[in-house]
Amino acid sequence: MAFRALEISNEAEIHIKDGQLEVTNKNGIALIPIEDLLIIMVHGANIRLSTMDISILSQNKVAIVTLD
């Protein structure tokens, strides 16, 4: 059951591996199970997220909101 809201506001690279969202930034790597995510808020210009990742998140009913 999805319950987490994730905000990414610093430079980061996002990938999906083995059913988990992998967020890599200068501080290290964070792994979050996709089934736990309800929404991802992306706030910043230096955040890399592929269209394949967006597609997988969409299939898992994870909302993505981009903020300026």
N, C-alpha and C positions, 0 to 999 in steps of 0.2 A: 504494500500500500504506500503510495507516494505521500510524503509529508515534508520534504525539505525544500526550502527556497535557497538558491545559491546566487550570490552576487559576485561577479568578477569585475574588479575595477582597476587592477594593475596589469601591467604587461604579462601576458600568459599565452601558452600554447595548449590547445585542447584536443584530445584524442579519445577515441573509444576503443578499449581493449578488454576482451573477455567479459563483456557485460558491465564494465565499469567506466565511468568518466574519469579520465586521467588529466589533471590540470597541472601543467609544469610551468614554474616561474623561477625567478632568481633565488627563492627561498627553498626550493625543492619540488617534490611531487606529492600531490594529493589524489587519492583514489576514492571515488564515491560510487556506490552501486546505482545503476540507472533506475532500478525499480523504486529507489527511495526518493527520486527527484520529482517534484511537482512543477517547478519553474526555475529557469536560469535567467538572471538579469545580467546583461553584458553592458558595461559602462566604461568605454575607453577605446582609443583608436589602435592600440597595439595588442589586440587580442586576436589570435588566429584560430579559426574554427572552420573546418572543411564542410562542403555541401554534403558529403557522405555522413559526417557526424550529425548534421542538422536533420538529414533524412532518418537516421536511426533514432534520434531523440523524438522526432515527430511520430514515428511508428510506435514508440513507447509512451505517447501522450504527454511528453514533457514540453511545456510552453517555453519559448525563448523570446525575451523582450530585450530590444536594443535601446539604450538610453544615450542621449548626447551629453 
